[in-house]
Amino acid sequence: MVALPAASARVPLFTKITFAVGTTAENIALFAVSSYAFFFYNQVRGLDPTWTGLALGASLLLDGFSDPIIGSISDRTRSKWGRRHPFMFAAPIPVVLSLIAVFNPPEMLSGFWLFLWFTAFVSSMRVCMAVYHTPHLALAAEMTKDFTERSRVLSWNTLFGQFGTAGVVFVALTFFFHKTEEYPRGLLNPDAYAPFGYAAGAAVLLLLFVSAWFTRDRIALMAKLPDDLAPFSPFAFMKDIGAVFTNRNYVFMLIGMFFIAMTTGIRSGLALYINTFYWELTSEHIRWFVLANVAGFFIGFAVTSWIHTRFGKRFGMTLGCAVVAVAHAIPVTLGIAGVLDADHPWLMHVLLAAYVLQSTFGCIMTISTLSAMGDIADENELRIGHRQEGVLYSTRTLFSKLDTAIGQVIAGLVLTAIAFPEKAVPGQVDADTLYRLAWVDGPIASTPAVIAAFFYARYRISRSKFDETRRLLNERHAATPTAAVVAEESDVGILGAPPAGARP
């Protein structure tokens, strides 16, 4: 046996970036279906908004409940490709085929049958993406055991995830949904969606395989499973779930994620409606928000590690969540008050500033929560004897998706309740309808995020507590080599590994 440093040393920049492009691909696929597919099926294909919201909600529920199962299977998998990579190589092709099908419903389908098509393929896409995403995200926490380096890995991951979201928006609005003589609002062009689906699918396929292939160097450096750890079974799964829910810090984080996801779900479902009909923006206007989001994420990326070193991860989570709660609501609240409207000369300046503010602190919040999950994995390993990154991250994702599903359903119900017209024309929607839409997107949607900030503030793993946990784990690993970070030379062929006894 040769002790490997793996998870303690700095992760090479190339590995950080190739790991992060997996999240780029995930965000391309998920943003495409959560935003453009909702608008496409409702405003272009004429599917009732309640059914459109239900289709997305059902897919999120199915996806969410599959996440912890996938996480538990991954945590307990033994293979020459490690615990995570077998899933990362299996998922991309089914993900892409499902994504393409979402944007290519047969012309003959309408009503209930169109709803079934949308539900089936958006659900398939999300579940197959979970097969990739859950092991992929778990890999992040295993790459390093350093308090700040873990934040750096996830900073790159979050930044490149934003590149995926920003990229799909900019490319879609520039090359697919641009205005034409027939369709001044390009998002209403029915012929643009199928080519968009094919292009998004090609990008997702390439990036998922790149991420899986170029992170293979981490396989030999992961913690070895305890010899007595049972393979996956329903009983083992329930035991894994029970273990994570006895962790107080984890429970408070889950509650916080539940509420912030509700805010996100409502706003993602209504974003194109607000921009297209409330502010009367064109695709050419909307694409500038991409640059604002990217600028904000670069700022968040640059400062988050410093925030964690200086103030801790709880501060990053709580502050980020609190600002996200109010930043998005500022412009529509000004609109409700009559200060800002579609013809105001400063409209785009206010909207862009709000996007920068929201994305900066959204980035800080996201990196902080994901990095804190790795610290919770250390805490749980000390308690139960083996690592549970897969279950921890996937159960967090379950709660997030459950509530995002609720948010998407609420968005659909809101559109029905306010009698938002099908195939609406910007500038011709009733003012009272738009007023009610603004209230939901602004002040009402902010409320769950404020609640989330309260629960994030109750997280209690400080830097000193983290250091004590790592000290105790290192002592345990030294006393019980089978639980340490080890690898068989004959199995992995790692050259230049440090001598046994090197500091883990």
VEXLO-830655 format. One record per residue (C-alpha): residue number from 1; x, y, z; residue in one letter. Coordinates in steps of 0.02 Angstrom, whole numbers, plus 32768, in hexadecimal, padded with zeros to 4 digits. Example, Ala and Ser with C-alpha at 12.3 -4.5 7.8 and 13.67 -1.06 7.14 Angstrom:
<nodes>
- 1/8267/7F1F/8186/A
- 2/82AC/7FCB/8165/S
</nodes>
This chain:
<nodes>
- 1/8000/8000/8000/M
- 2/803C/80AD/7FD7/V
- 3/7FF3/8144/802E/A
- 4/7FBF/81C9/7FB4/L
- 5/7FB2/8282/7FD9/P
- 6/7F26/8299/7F5F/A
- 7/7EA3/82E9/7FBD/A
- 8/7F0F/835B/8025/S
- 9/7F7F/83AE/7FA3/A
- 10/7F45/8438/7F30/R
- 11/7EDF/83FB/7E9D/V
- 12/7F34/8422/7DF5/P
- 13/7EE2/84B2/7D98/L
- 14/7EC5/8446/7CFF/F
- 15/7E65/83C8/7D68/T
- 16/7DFE/8452/7DB9/K
- 17/7DCC/8496/7D0F/I
- 18/7DA6/83EF/7CBE/T
- 19/7D41/83BE/7D56/F
- 20/7CE2/8462/7D4D/A
- 21/7CAF/8450/7C96/V
- 22/7C3F/83C1/7CCB/G
- 23/7BD7/8442/7D28/T
- 24/7BDC/84B2/7C8D/T
- 25/7B86/8426/7C2E/A
- 26/7B0A/8405/7CB8/E
- 27/7AD6/84BC/7CBF/N
- 28/7AC2/84C5/7C02/I
- 29/7A49/8432/7C06/A
- 30/79EA/8461/7CA3/L
- 31/79D8/851A/7C7A/F
- 32/799E/84F0/7BCB/A
- 33/790D/8488/7C0C/V
- 34/78E1/84F2/7CA4/S
- 35/78D7/8596/7C44/S
- 36/78CA/8581/7B87/Y
- 37/7865/84DF/7B8B/A
- 38/77E4/852C/7C01/F
- 39/77D0/85C1/7B8D/F
- 40/77D1/8553/7AF1/F
- 41/774A/84DB/7B29/Y
- 42/76DA/8564/7B70/N
- 43/76EC/85FB/7AFD/Q
- 44/7720/85A4/7A5B/V
- 45/76C9/84FB/7A61/R
- 46/7634/8539/7AC6/G
- 47/763E/84BE/7B57/L
- 48/75DB/84F9/7BEE/D
- 49/7653/854E/7C69/P
- 50/7617/84E1/7CFA/T
- 51/763F/8444/7C97/W
- 52/76E6/848D/7C61/T
- 53/7712/84B0/7D17/G
- 54/76D5/8404/7D4C/L
- 55/7743/83B0/7CC8/A
- 56/77DE/8409/7D09/L
- 57/77A9/83EC/7DBD/G
- 58/778D/8332/7DA1/A
- 59/7838/8322/7D4E/S
- 60/788B/8378/7DE1/L
- 61/7833/8307/7E5E/L
- 62/7867/8269/7E02/L
- 63/7917/82AC/7DEC/D
- 64/7922/82E3/7EA1/G
- 65/78ED/823C/7EE9/F
- 66/7968/81DF/7E79/S
- 67/79FB/8249/7EB5/D
- 68/7A13/81FC/7F63/P
- 69/7A05/814D/7F1A/I
- 70/7A8A/8175/7E99/I
- 71/7AF4/81C6/7F20/G
- 72/7AEA/812E/7F92/S
- 73/7B13/80B7/7F03/I
- 74/7BA7/8123/7ED2/S
- 75/7BE7/812E/7F87/D
- 76/7BE8/8070/7F91/R
- 77/7C2A/8047/7EE2/T
- 78/7CCD/7FE7/7ECF/R
- 79/7D1D/7FE6/7E22/S
- 80/7DC4/8004/7DCD/K
- 81/7D78/80AB/7D96/W
- 82/7D53/80DB/7E49/G
- 83/7CAC/810B/7E95/R
- 84/7C7E/819D/7E24/R
- 85/7CBE/8189/7D73/H
- 86/7C58/80F1/7D3B/P
- 87/7BBC/815D/7D4B/F
- 88/7C0E/81F4/7CFB/M
- 89/7C35/818F/7C5E/F
- 90/7B8B/8139/7C55/A
- 91/7B1A/81D2/7C5C/A
- 92/7B46/824C/7BCE/P
- 93/7AF5/81F8/7B37/I
- 94/7A4A/81DB/7B8B/P
- 95/7A50/828E/7BCC/V
- 96/7A69/82D6/7B1E/V
- 97/79E8/8269/7AC6/L
- 98/7965/829E/7B47/S
- 99/7996/8356/7B39/L
- 100/7982/8353/7A7C/I
- 101/78D7/82FF/7A8B/A
- 102/789A/8389/7B01/V
- 103/78B0/840B/7A79/F
- 104/786E/839D/79ED/N
- 105/77BB/836C/7A1B/P
- 106/7756/8329/7986/P
- 107/76EB/83AE/7934/E
- 108/7650/8340/7945/M
- 109/7656/8342/7A03/L
- 110/75F0/83BD/7A6A/S
- 111/7599/83C8/7B12/G
- 112/75AC/832F/7B80/F
- 113/761A/82CF/7B04/W
- 114/7691/8363/7AF5/L
- 115/7696/836A/7BB3/F
- 116/76C4/82B0/7BB9/L
- 117/7750/82C6/7B3A/W
- 118/7798/835A/7B99/F
- 119/778A/8301/7C41/T
- 120/77D9/825F/7C03/A
- 121/7871/82AA/7BB0/F
- 122/7895/8336/7C29/V
- 123/788C/82B4/7CB5/S
- 124/78FF/823F/7C56/S
- 125/797B/82CA/7C38/M
- 126/797E/82FE/7CEF/R
- 127/798F/824E/7D35/V
- 128/7A1B/8222/7CBC/C
- 129/7A71/82C6/7CE8/M
- 130/7A63/8296/7DA0/A
- 131/7AC2/81F5/7D78/V
- 132/7B50/8266/7D41/Y
- 133/7B3C/82FB/7DB4/H
- 134/7B30/82A4/7E5D/T
- 135/7BD4/8241/7E4F/P
- 136/7C26/82D5/7DF9/H
- 137/7BFD/834E/7E86/L
- 138/7C2E/82CD/7F0A/A
- 139/7CD8/82C3/7EB5/L
- 140/7CF6/837B/7EDE/A
- 141/7CF5/835E/7F9A/A
- 142/7D6C/82C9/7F88/E
- 143/7DEE/8328/7F22/M
- 144/7E36/8383/7FB8/T
- 145/7E2B/8382/8075/K
- 146/7E68/8435/8085/D
- 147/7DE9/84B3/80C8/F
- 148/7E10/853C/804A/T
- 149/7E47/84D0/7FB7/E
- 150/7D9D/847C/7FBB/R
- 151/7D50/8529/7FA4/S
- 152/7DC6/854B/7F12/R
- 153/7D92/84AB/7EB9/V
- 154/7CDC/84D7/7ECE/L
- 155/7CFC/858C/7E9E/S
- 156/7D39/8551/7DF4/W
- 157/7CA7/84DA/7DEB/N
- 158/7C29/8564/7E10/T
- 159/7C7C/85DE/7D98/L
- 160/7C7B/8562/7D08/F
- 161/7BC9/8534/7D33/G
- 162/7B9D/85EB/7D19/Q
- 163/7BF8/85E4/7C72/F
- 164/7B7E/855B/7C42/G
- 165/7AE5/85C1/7C74/T
- 166/7B29/8662/7C28/A
- 167/7B66/8609/7B8C/G
- 168/7AC0/85B6/7B67/V
- 169/7A65/865C/7B7E/V
- 170/7ADD/86C0/7B11/F
- 171/7AEA/863F/7A87/V
- 172/7A2F/861C/7A87/A
- 173/79FC/86D3/7A7E/L
- 174/7A83/8701/7A00/T
- 175/7A7F/8670/7986/F
- 176/79D6/861A/799D/F
- 177/7956/8691/79E8/F
- 178/798E/8732/7994/H
- 179/7908/87A3/794D/K
- 180/78CB/878B/789C/T
- 181/7851/87E9/782F/E
- 182/77CA/8769/7859/E
- 183/77F9/8758/7911/Y
- 184/7839/87FB/795F/P
- 185/783D/879A/7A03/R
- 186/78AA/8708/79CF/G
- 187/7876/869C/7A63/L
- 188/77CB/868B/7A10/L
- 189/7817/863E/7972/N
- 190/77E2/8585/7970/P
- 191/7866/8555/78EF/D
- 192/78F7/8589/7960/A
- 193/78DF/8509/79EA/Y
- 194/790F/8467/7991/A
- 195/79B9/84A8/7955/P
- 196/79D6/84F0/7A02/F
- 197/79B5/8444/7A4E/G
- 198/7A33/83F0/79DA/Y
- 199/7AB9/8473/79FB/A
- 200/7AA0/846A/7AB8/A
- 201/7AA7/83AC/7AB0/G
- 202/7B4C/83AC/7A51/A
- 203/7B9C/8423/7ACE/A
- 204/7B5F/83BE/7B63/V
- 205/7B9E/8319/7B1A/L
- 206/7C4C/835D/7AFA/L
- 207/7C60/83B2/7BA3/L
- 208/7C20/8320/7C0A/L
- 209/7C9C/82A8/7BBA/F
- 210/7D2B/8325/7BCA/V
- 211/7D09/8338/7C84/S
- 212/7CFE/827C/7CA2/A
- 213/7D99/8253/7C3B/W
- 214/7E10/82D7/7C7E/F
- 215/7DE7/82BC/7D36/T
- 216/7E1D/8205/7D31/R
- 217/7EBE/8237/7D88/D
- 218/7E5A/824C/7E2A/R
- 219/7E1A/8199/7E2D/I
- 220/7EB4/8152/7E83/A
- 221/7EB5/81DE/7F01/L
- 222/7E0A/81C5/7F4D/M
- 223/7DE9/817C/7FF9/A
- 224/7DE2/80BF/7FF6/K
- 225/7D3E/8072/802D/L
- 226/7D46/8017/80D5/P
- 227/7D54/7F5B/80B9/D
- 228/7CB9/7F3C/8122/D
- 229/7C4B/7FB9/80C5/L
- 230/7BB6/7F5B/807D/A
- 231/7B84/7F72/7FC6/P
- 232/7AE9/7FD5/7F9B/F
- 233/7A43/7F8F/7FD6/S
- 234/799E/7FDB/800D/P
- 235/79D3/7FC2/80C2/F
- 236/7A7D/8012/80A4/A
- 237/7A27/80A3/804C/F
- 238/79B4/80C5/80DE/M
- 239/7A48/80BA/8154/K
- 240/7AA7/813A/80EB/D
- 241/7A13/81B2/80EA/I
- 242/79FB/81A0/81A6/G
- 243/7AB3/81C8/81C3/A
- 244/7AAF/826D/8164/V
- 245/7A0F/82A7/81B6/F
- 246/7A59/8297/8264/T
- 247/7AD7/831F/8238/N
- 248/7A95/83C4/827C/R
- 249/7AFD/8432/8208/N
- 250/7ABF/83D1/8172/Y
- 251/7A08/83DF/81A3/V
- 252/7A13/849C/81B4/F
- 253/7A67/84A7/810A/M
- 254/79E0/843B/80BB/L
- 255/7958/84AB/8100/I
- 256/79B2/8543/80BE/G
- 257/79C5/84F3/8013/M
- 258/790D/84C5/8013/F
- 259/78D8/857A/8025/F
- 260/7958/85C7/7FAE/I
- 261/7927/8547/7F2A/A
- 262/7872/857F/7F36/M
- 263/78A7/8630/7F0D/T
- 264/7913/85F1/7E7D/T
- 265/7889/8581/7E37/G
- 266/7807/860C/7E32/I
- 267/787E/8689/7DE4/R
- 268/78C5/8613/7D61/S
- 269/7816/85E8/7D29/G
- 270/77E3/869F/7D1A/L
- 271/7886/86F0/7CDE/A
- 272/7860/86F1/7C24/L
- 273/77AF/872D/7C46/Y
- 274/77EE/87C0/7CAE/I
- 275/7874/87F0/7C30/N
- 276/7808/87D7/7B95/T
- 277/7760/881A/7BCE/F
- 278/777C/8885/7C6A/Y
- 279/781A/88DF/7C32/W
- 280/77F5/88C2/7B77/E
- 281/78A9/8893/7B51/L
- 282/78E4/883F/7AB2/T
- 283/795B/87AB/7AA9/S
- 284/79E4/8828/7A7F/E
- 285/79C3/8882/7B24/H
- 286/79B6/87E4/7B8C/I
- 287/7A5B/879C/7B52/R
- 288/7AB7/882D/7BA8/W
- 289/7A82/87E2/7C4D/F
- 290/7AFA/8755/7C25/V
- 291/7B8E/87CB/7C32/L
- 292/7B4A/8810/7CD6/A
- 293/7B39/8761/7D1D/N
- 294/7BE8/8730/7CE5/V
- 295/7C31/87D0/7D2E/A
- 296/7BDC/87AC/7DD4/G
- 297/7C19/86F9/7DD8/F
- 298/7CCB/8730/7DB5/F
- 299/7CC0/87A5/7E4A/I
- 300/7C77/871B/7EB7/G
- 301/7CFA/86A0/7E78/F
- 302/7D85/871A/7EA4/A
- 303/7D4F/8742/7F56/V
- 304/7CFE/86A2/7F9A/T
- 305/7D9E/864A/7FD1/S
- 306/7DD4/86E9/802A/W
- 307/7D2A/86F6/807F/I
- 308/7D39/8641/80BA/H
- 309/7DE8/865F/80FE/T
- 310/7DBA/8703/8153/R
- 311/7D06/86E8/818A/F
- 312/7CDA/8630/816E/G
- 313/7C60/85D4/80FF/K
- 314/7BC7/85FA/8169/R
- 315/7BE1/86B4/8149/F
- 316/7BED/8695/808E/G
- 317/7B4E/862D/808B/M
- 318/7AE7/86A4/80F5/T
- 319/7B1F/8748/80A5/L
- 320/7B11/8701/7FF6/G
- 321/7A61/86C0/8014/C
- 322/7A25/8763/8062/A
- 323/7A61/87CC/7FCF/V
- 324/7A1A/8752/7F4F/V
- 325/7973/8762/7FA8/A
- 326/7965/881C/7F87/V
- 327/79D3/8843/7EEF/A
- 328/7963/87F4/7E6C/H
- 329/78C9/8848/7EB5/A
- 330/790D/88F9/7EAD/I
- 331/78DF/8922/7DF8/P
- 332/782F/88D8/7DFB/V
- 333/780E/8929/7EA4/T
- 334/783E/89D0/7E56/L
- 335/77C8/89A3/7DC9/G
- 336/773A/897F/7E41/I
- 337/775A/8A26/7E96/A
- 338/7750/8A7F/7DEE/G
- 339/7806/8AB8/7DF1/V
- 340/7840/8A46/7D63/L
- 341/77E6/8A10/7CC5/D
- 342/7809/89C8/7C19/A
- 343/782B/8A76/7BD0/D
- 344/789E/8AB6/7C5A/H
- 345/7949/8AEB/7C14/P
- 346/79A3/8A9A/7CA7/W
- 347/7946/89F4/7C9D/L
- 348/79D6/898D/7C56/M
- 349/7A53/89DB/7CCF/H
- 350/79E8/89AC/7D65/V
- 351/79C8/88FC/7D24/L
- 352/7A80/88DE/7CFE/L
- 353/7AB5/891D/7DAA/A
- 354/7A36/88AA/7DFC/A
- 355/7A77/8815/7D98/Y
- 356/7B2C/8839/7DC9/V
- 357/7AFD/8848/7E81/L
- 358/7A93/87AB/7E80/Q
- 359/7B12/8741/7E22/S
- 360/7BA5/877C/7E8F/T
- 361/7B52/8749/7F31/F
- 362/7AFE/86B2/7EE2/G
- 363/7BAB/8675/7EB4/C
- 364/7BEB/8691/7F66/I
- 365/7B55/8635/7FAD/M
- 366/7B65/85A2/7F35/T
- 367/7C20/8588/7F4F/I
- 368/7C0A/8597/800B/S
- 369/7B80/8516/8017/T
- 370/7BD6/8499/7FA4/L
- 371/7C7C/84AB/7FFE/S
- 372/7C26/849A/80A8/A
- 373/7BDD/83F4/806D/M
- 374/7C8D/83AE/805F/G
- 375/7CB0/83E5/8112/D
- 376/7C10/838D/8149/I
- 377/7C4E/82F0/80F0/A
- 378/7CEB/82F7/815E/D
- 379/7C7E/830D/81F8/E
- 380/7C13/8278/81C7/N
- 381/7CA9/820B/81A1/E
- 382/7CE6/822B/8252/L
- 383/7C3C/81F6/8295/R
- 384/7C13/815C/822C/I
- 385/7CB9/811F/81E6/G
- 386/7CA5/813A/812A/H
- 387/7C8B/81CA/80B2/R
- 388/7BE0/81F7/806C/Q
- 389/7BFC/8280/7FED/E
- 390/7B82/8230/7F73/G
- 391/7AF3/8227/7FEF/V
- 392/7B19/82D2/803B/L
- 393/7B1C/832E/7F96/Y
- 394/7A8C/82CC/7F4B/S
- 395/7A18/82E2/7FE1/T
- 396/7A3E/839C/7FD9/R
- 397/7A13/8396/7F20/T
- 398/7972/8338/7F47/L
- 399/7937/83C2/7FBC/F
- 400/796A/8446/7F3F/S
- 401/790F/83F1/7EB0/K
- 402/7874/83CE/7F17/L
- 403/7864/8485/7F3B/D
- 404/7897/84BE/7E8E/T
- 405/780C/844B/7E51/A
- 406/7794/84A2/7EC5/I
- 407/77D4/8548/7E83/G
- 408/77BC/8513/7DCE/Q
- 409/770C/84D6/7DF3/V
- 410/76E7/8579/7E4F/I
- 411/7726/85D9/7DB6/A
- 412/76AD/857A/7D47/G
- 413/761E/8590/7DC1/L
- 414/7643/864A/7DCF/V
- 415/7638/865F/7D12/L
- 416/7591/8605/7D16/T
- 417/7551/8665/7DAD/A
- 418/7578/8710/7D62/I
- 419/752E/86D8/7CBB/A
- 420/75CF/86F6/7C5C/F
- 421/75A1/86E4/7BA4/P
- 422/75E6/865A/7B34/E
- 423/7651/8697/7AA3/K
- 424/7652/8744/7AF0/A
- 425/7691/87DD/7A94/V
- 426/770A/8852/7AF0/P
- 427/76B9/88FA/7B10/G
- 428/7609/88B1/7B05/Q
- 429/75FD/8853/7BAA/V
- 430/7583/889C/7C29/D
- 431/75D8/8911/7CA5/A
- 432/7586/88BF/7D3D/D
- 433/75C5/8815/7D04/T
- 434/7677/8858/7CF8/L
- 435/7666/88AE/7DA1/Y
- 436/7639/8809/7DF5/R
- 437/76C5/87B1/7D97/L
- 438/7743/8830/7DDB/A
- 439/7708/8817/7E8E/W
- 440/7727/875C/7E83/V
- 441/77D1/876B/7E2D/D
- 442/780B/87F3/7EA6/G
- 443/77D7/8802/7F5C/P
- 444/7778/875C/7F6A/I
- 445/7803/86F2/7F1D/A
- 446/7883/8746/7F90/S
- 447/7830/8709/8030/T
- 448/786E/8653/802B/P
- 449/7920/868E/800D/A
- 450/791A/86FC/80A9/V
- 451/78E4/8663/810D/I
- 452/7974/8600/80C0/A
- 453/79F2/8680/80FE/A
- 454/79B3/8666/81B0/F
- 455/79D6/85AB/81A8/F
- 456/7A7F/85BE/8154/Y
- 457/7AB1/862B/81E7/A
- 458/7A9B/8594/8259/R
- 459/7B28/8531/8206/Y
- 460/7BB2/8513/8286/R
- 461/7C50/84C8/8236/I
- 462/7CD7/854B/8251/S
- 463/7D8A/8542/8215/R
- 464/7DC5/8509/82C2/S
- 465/7D42/8481/82C9/K
- 466/7D72/8448/8219/F
- 467/7E2B/843E/824A/D
- 468/7E00/83D6/82E4/E
- 469/7D97/835E/827A/T
- 470/7E24/8348/81FD/R
- 471/7EA1/8329/828A/R
- 472/7E35/829F/82D2/L
- 473/7E18/8252/8227/L
- 474/7ED2/8252/8202/N
- 475/7EF3/81F9/82A7/E
- 476/7E6E/8178/827D/R
- 477/7EB6/815C/81CF/H
- 478/7F64/8144/8218/A
- 479/7F20/80C2/8291/A
- 480/7EB3/8067/8212/T
- 481/7F08/8064/8167/P
- 482/7E72/8017/810F/T
- 483/7E12/80B7/812D/A
- 484/7E9E/8128/80F3/A
- 485/7EB8/8174/8048/V
- 486/7F13/80E3/7FF6/V
- 487/7F22/808D/7F4F/A
- 488/7F6C/7FEB/7F11/E
- 489/8002/8011/7EA4/E
- 490/7FD8/7F7B/7E39/S
- 491/7F29/7FBD/7E1A/D
- 492/7F4A/8074/7DF3/V
- 493/7FFF/8083/7DBD/G
- 494/801A/812F/7E08/I
- 495/80CD/816A/7DEE/L
- 496/8126/81DB/7E65/G
- 497/80B3/81BA/7EFA/A
- 498/80FB/81FB/7F9D/P
- 499/813E/817F/801C/P
- 500/80CD/812D/809B/A
- 501/80B5/819D/812F/G
- 502/80AC/823C/80C9/A
- 503/8038/82B8/8117/R
- 504/7F85/8296/80D8/P
</nodes>
